[in-house]
């Protein structure tokens, strides 16, 4: 299905927006498009941080009253009523709410429970806000950015958000995304990545959303043999681990909604993304922090697995292109030519962080993953045809990322994430606390 050459959103829901990529995209949209309203929905899993949203709050704060501002804002200045589903959830969110309130921002909704309400039917009509409302001449416009704490598995919360905010666009980043953790807790990955995505898409369908971007992964393709051509979007998925399988299943849900209901869904699949603010369960920040702390890089197996890397700034530019010029029903790969083995990545980081040392002295081998695909290689020619070009050089991108972790994590005594020590281990594990919240 083909759409107009340029799509213009107005009211955007970003799920998983307090995570690494989602937070960068929120800030990018608010900085580049002052007429957009962005709402971030995030359950604040261990890999997310409210500090990731500092730039979004800066760019999306209250704006001076102008005729243009009044025309593009909806006038719904009151926060949604708090959905305190249990005392434990209320206690857990109080710190986040106070932090936001101290910065003169609207209080966050607390809807931490991940269980969809059995009493709520998705077919139940919900009164929608009127996006054509304008503000009174003496009423200051609300901030263009809003944070809501909650899960995509909470159907009641989703319905209320879609009704009150009248979203026309969804960028769906929320997911369980760490391959190592999927081996030990695969049911959680299915619950969030498949059932949560299904609930979100159904709510978006009932709300009449005009564009839905589902963020997937290159891992759905399965391993690409060395020497073989880059995988195009048309290649059939062949996932090999529980995480990749859950993302492939979510794609099938999305495709069924395209076919059955004509939903304007776009799917994106990206190579390994790196940059400032990434939780150190992923290989680039894990190696950086271990080296900065005087610890060795830990290679799964012999470190020969090949991965391709893309800086988060280039990924934001890719989402900018897909959001405004992509075609509904299409899949777009986000890839680059910066492919190297995990061992070579470790050596590169040792040279940048400890230039006077022998690289091999700062590298150790550990047990490999249960399944470790040899290589992911994808073609981003379709995205390039829309005008996207990656611009951040790999070494320059790594150096700026190293500088960020040194300044914000190593030299900053205020914790950025609730707890990341276990994430630095070679094989982190996932458990649940007394409230059913995932913890490392």
ABEGO torsion letter per residue (X at the ends): XBBBABBBBABBBBBGAABAAAAAAAAAAAAABAABBBBBBBAGBAABBAAAAAAAAAAABBBBBBAAAAAABAGBABBBBBBBABAAAAAAAAAAAAAAAAAGBBBBBBBABABBBAABBAABBBBBBBAABBBBAABBBBBABBBBBEBAABAAAAAAAAAAAGBABBBBABBBABAAAAAABAAAAAAAAAAAAAAAAAAAAAAGBABBBBBBBAAAAEBBBBGBBBBBAABBBBBABAAAAAAAAAAAAAAAAAAAAGBBBBBBBBBBBBEBGBBAABAAAAAAAAAAAGBBBBBBEAGABBBBBBBAAAAAAAAAAAAAABBBGBBBBBBBABBBBAAAAAAAAAAAABAABBAAAABBBBBBBABBBABBBBBAAAAAAAGBBBABBAAAAAAAAAAAAAAAAAABABBABABAAAAABABBBBBBBAAGBBBX
